[in-house]
Amino acid sequence: MADDTFTLTTFSTSWKAYQDRLTTALAPLTAGQLALRAAPGVRSIGENALHIVGCRLYWFTDFLGEDGGERMRAYARWNEVALGAPYTSWSEVALRLGETALTGADLAQGLDHTWRLMAGCLARWRPTDLRQTFPDAGGDDGTPVELSRAWVVWHVLEHDLHHGGELSLTLGMHRLPADFPG
């Protein structure tokens, strides 16, 4: 990152530490644990992780046009499938993705791969790049708006924190280890 982006560097470093906690918590989980929910009708642990990965990919590749490469194509449907949650079982999620089964390690790997994509962008972008805007269809009223790269970075960060909090809560409710200090 540019020397004049101290704040972005600070946020990025803390975001990476949070990312590492998510991957550490998810990697050892079994299919049964990935299917656990905080309540009926809300996303499971696995569905939330799938949504975090898919959301990151959408905003950075589809919306901002960053080239995620061949590796990212494997995650292209994750958000679409996660947005259809909750499903009746974790195996139904895998079927919708065309996979045999997704493991906690697969989800952790998706988080790692999308993190590398985002970190590469954050390291490359200068303040002028962060101010660049992109057209969006708009909010609830459908009025088109322009969203900056900086807004997208903030949105993905707050999205990670929101759904990571759901993961932490659900893990804790089911007495599964989660190292989320606070």
N, C-alpha and C positions, 0 to 999 in steps of 0.2 A: 504494500500500500504506500501511497505517497506520504512523505513526511508530514504534510499538512493535514492529514486525516487521523489525528490522534484519537478523536472520539470514535470514529469508525473502527479503528484498530482495537480500542478497548472493548467495544461492543462485540466485535468479532471474536476476540479471545475468550470472553465470557460465554458467548454463544457456543463456541467450540467445546468448552468444558461441559456445558449443558448437554450438547450433542453426545459427548462421550458417556455421560451418565445414562442417557437414553439407550445407547447401543449396549452398554454393559448390562442394563436391566433386561433388555429384550433377548439378547443372544442365547441364553440358556433355556428359554421358555419352551415348554412342550406344546403340542397342538391343543391339548386340553386347557392349558393355562392361557394360550392366546385367545381362546374362545370366551374367557371370563369377562363379565360385564359388571359395571357398578349397579345397574338396574335393568330390568327388562326394557327393551325399546331403545337403548342407547348403544353406541358402538362398543364392540369388545376391545380388549387390549390389542389384538392383532389388527382389527379394522382401523383403530386409531393410528397405529404405526403405518399402516398402508396409506392412510389419508395424508399423513405428514410427508411421506416420501413423494406421493403423487402430487401434492400441492406444490412442493418445492420444484418439482420437475415442470409442472404446468407454467408457473410464473417465470422461471428462468429460461426455459426453452421455447415454449409455445408463445408466451406473451412478449418476453424481451428478445427472443430470437437467438439466444445463445446456443452454440453447437455443443450438445452434450455427448456427441459421438455415438457409436454403436452400442456401447455399454448402457446408455440411458434408455435406449429403445425398449429394453426389457421391462422398464418400469412405466412405460407410456400409459397403460390401462389401469394402473394401480389407483389413481385418484377417481377415475370414472367408476370403478368397482366399489371403492370405499364410499363414495357418495350415495350408493344404493343401499348402504347398510341401514339398519342391522339385518343380518342374515340369520337363518335358522341354525347354522353350524359353521365352524371354521372350514370344514371340507367343502361347503357350498361356495365359499370365497375362492378357494383354489380352483374349483370347477369353472367359475365365472372368469377366472384369469387364464384358463386353459392349462393350469398346472396340476400336477398330481397332489402336491401338498407344499405349503410354505411353512418354513420353520422360523423360530425366533432368530436363528443365525441369518436366514435369508433377509428378514426385515432389518436386522442390524446392518447387513451388507448394503441394503438399499439406502439406509440412512448415511452410511459412510460414503457411498458413491455420489449421492446427491450433495453431501457436504463438500466433497472435493470440487464438484462443479461450482458450487456457490463460492467457496473460498478462493478458487481461481479467478472468478469474476471480481470479487471484492479486492483481491490483490492487484488486479489489472486496472480497475476503474479509477479514474481521477475525479476530483470534484465536479468538473464540467460534465463528465459521463453520468454522474449521479443525478445531475439536473436535467438530463435529456428526458423528454416525455414521449409517451406512446399512447395512441388513441385506444379508448376502451368504450364498450357499448353503453356504459353508464350505470347508474344506480337503480334504485327502485322505480324511479319515474322514467327511466329509459333515456334520459338526457346524456348524450355523449360527453365524456370527460377525457382529459389528458392526465395520465399517471406517470410520475417520474420514476426513474430507477430507484432513487432514494425511497420513495413511497413503497415500491415493491419489496425492497430489502426490509423495511420496517414491517410491512404486512406479513411477510414470510416469518420473520422473527417472532412477532406477536402470535402468529398462528402456531408456530412450534411450541411456544410457551403455554398457550392455551391447551392444546391437545396433549402436550407432554405432562401438564398438570393433571389432565384426565387419566393419563397412563399411571402417574404416580399414585393418585387416589385409588384407582382400581387395583393396582398391585398391592398397596397397603391394606385395602379392605380384605383382600384374600391372603394376607400374611406372606406375600412374596417379597423378596428383597428388592429394594429400590433405594439407591444412594442419592437422594435429592435433598441436600441440606437446606435448612431453612426453618 
